[in-house]
Amino acid sequence: MKYMQLNEFKDKVFAKAKAEGFSEYELYYVDGESFKVNIYKGEIDEYSLNTSIGLSFRGVFNEKMGYSYTEILDDASVEQLVKMAKENARVIDNEDEEFIYDGSGEYVKINSYSEELAKVSVEEKIKLAMQLEKDTESFSHKVKTVKTCVVVSGEGSNRIINSKGLDVSHKSNVIYAVVVPVAEENGQVNTGDAFAATNKFDEVDTKLLAKESVEKALSYMGAESIKS
């Protein structure tokens, strides 16, 4: 099966839509990649690495808006997208005016993608998670175990292209870490937690997260419910 690049796929879909009588049309494309590792007692307890794409097509046919969706960019999907959107438009019976936005006006540029984070390897992320658990366990002798120690990262992009000349895209990535230690003192057991989210890998400070989560767990020691 031959898969196409987005620009080639767009050209074929738009040509097909025009030939089938659509007056205006639009593609919305998204893709993403996610990573997750969960550490327990110095070992990888859970690990996943996933990628996904999705593309939706919408178009105005006989003044009605039809919609369709695919996760595969090939010739068969070109035919199917336009066919399904056309059939969808034919069964719509409301009289609401439908239109495709022409993209006029200005778009604020938001820098939410880090090239440095994109270069961080899976091995480095696993090492970060291992270090987070180690720092949390060693912060206090009162820490009996680390219930949760997770590092997750993800990146994705989206793009909107239509027959009126709109072509805008956005790309972003992020990494976050969560740690939940279990502390015990005088027979009382409590948990704390700490969380960090950023798109700069070196901003995930394992020692700071360890300190915050353990101190939170210890701060609950001796706490009692008060009378209402």
PEQUIMO-V985687 format. One record per pair of residues at least 6 apart in sequence whose C-alpha atoms are under 6 Angstrom apart, sorted by the first residue. I is the first residue (numbers start at 0). J is the second residue. D is the distance in whole Angstrom. If there is no record, write none. Layout:
i:I j:J d:D
i:I j:J d:D
//
This chain:
i:2 j:72 d:5
i:2 j:73 d:5
i:3 j:72 d:6
i:3 j:73 d:6
i:12 j:77 d:5
i:16 j:81 d:6
i:21 j:59 d:6
i:21 j:60 d:5
i:22 j:59 d:6
i:23 j:58 d:6
i:23 j:59 d:5
i:23 j:162 d:6
i:24 j:57 d:6
i:24 j:58 d:4
i:24 j:161 d:6
i:24 j:162 d:6
i:25 j:56 d:6
i:25 j:57 d:5
i:25 j:160 d:6
i:25 j:161 d:4
i:26 j:55 d:6
i:26 j:56 d:5
i:26 j:159 d:6
i:26 j:160 d:5
i:27 j:54 d:6
i:27 j:55 d:5
i:27 j:158 d:6
i:27 j:159 d:5
i:28 j:53 d:6
i:28 j:54 d:4
i:28 j:157 d:5
i:28 j:158 d:5
i:29 j:52 d:6
i:29 j:53 d:5
i:29 j:156 d:6
i:29 j:157 d:4
i:30 j:51 d:6
i:30 j:52 d:4
i:30 j:155 d:5
i:30 j:156 d:6
i:31 j:50 d:6
i:31 j:51 d:5
i:31 j:154 d:6
i:31 j:155 d:4
i:32 j:49 d:6
i:32 j:50 d:4
i:32 j:153 d:6
i:32 j:154 d:5
i:33 j:48 d:6
i:33 j:49 d:5
i:33 j:152 d:6
i:33 j:153 d:4
i:34 j:47 d:6
i:34 j:48 d:5
i:34 j:151 d:6
i:34 j:152 d:5
i:35 j:46 d:6
i:35 j:47 d:5
i:35 j:150 d:6
i:35 j:151 d:4
i:36 j:45 d:6
i:36 j:46 d:5
i:36 j:149 d:6
i:36 j:150 d:6
i:37 j:44 d:5
i:37 j:45 d:5
i:37 j:148 d:6
i:37 j:149 d:4
i:38 j:44 d:5
i:38 j:148 d:5
i:52 j:70 d:6
i:53 j:70 d:5
i:54 j:68 d:6
i:54 j:69 d:5
i:55 j:67 d:6
i:55 j:68 d:4
i:56 j:66 d:6
i:56 j:67 d:5
i:57 j:65 d:5
i:57 j:66 d:4
i:58 j:64 d:5
i:58 j:65 d:6
i:63 j:88 d:5
i:64 j:88 d:5
i:65 j:84 d:4
i:65 j:85 d:6
i:65 j:87 d:5
i:65 j:88 d:4
i:66 j:84 d:5
i:67 j:80 d:5
i:67 j:83 d:6
i:67 j:84 d:5
i:101 j:163 d:5
i:102 j:165 d:5
i:111 j:171 d:5
i:112 j:170 d:6
i:112 j:171 d:4
i:112 j:172 d:5
i:116 j:199 d:6
i:116 j:200 d:6
i:128 j:150 d:6
i:131 j:205 d:5
i:134 j:206 d:6
i:134 j:209 d:6
i:135 j:209 d:4
i:136 j:142 d:6
i:141 j:182 d:5
i:141 j:183 d:5
i:142 j:181 d:6
i:142 j:182 d:4
i:143 j:181 d:6
i:143 j:182 d:6
i:144 j:181 d:5
i:145 j:179 d:6
i:145 j:180 d:4
i:145 j:181 d:6
i:146 j:179 d:5
i:146 j:180 d:6
i:147 j:178 d:5
i:147 j:179 d:5
i:148 j:177 d:6
i:148 j:178 d:4
i:149 j:176 d:6
i:149 j:177 d:5
i:150 j:175 d:6
i:150 j:176 d:4
i:151 j:174 d:6
i:151 j:175 d:5
i:152 j:173 d:6
i:152 j:174 d:4
i:153 j:172 d:6
i:153 j:173 d:6
i:154 j:171 d:6
i:154 j:172 d:4
i:155 j:170 d:6
i:155 j:171 d:6
i:156 j:169 d:6
i:156 j:170 d:4
i:157 j:168 d:6
i:157 j:169 d:6
i:158 j:167 d:6
i:158 j:168 d:4
i:159 j:166 d:6
i:159 j:167 d:6
i:160 j:166 d:4
i:173 j:197 d:6
i:173 j:198 d:4
i:174 j:196 d:6
i:174 j:197 d:6
i:174 j:198 d:6
i:175 j:195 d:5
i:175 j:196 d:4
i:176 j:194 d:6
i:176 j:195 d:5
i:177 j:193 d:6
i:177 j:194 d:5
i:178 j:192 d:6
i:178 j:193 d:6
i:179 j:191 d:6
i:179 j:192 d:4
i:180 j:190 d:6
i:180 j:191 d:6
i:181 j:189 d:6
i:181 j:190 d:5
i:182 j:188 d:6
i:182 j:189 d:5
i:189 j:216 d:5
i:190 j:216 d:5
i:191 j:212 d:5
i:191 j:213 d:6
i:191 j:215 d:5
i:191 j:216 d:4
i:192 j:212 d:4
i:193 j:208 d:6
i:193 j:212 d:5
//
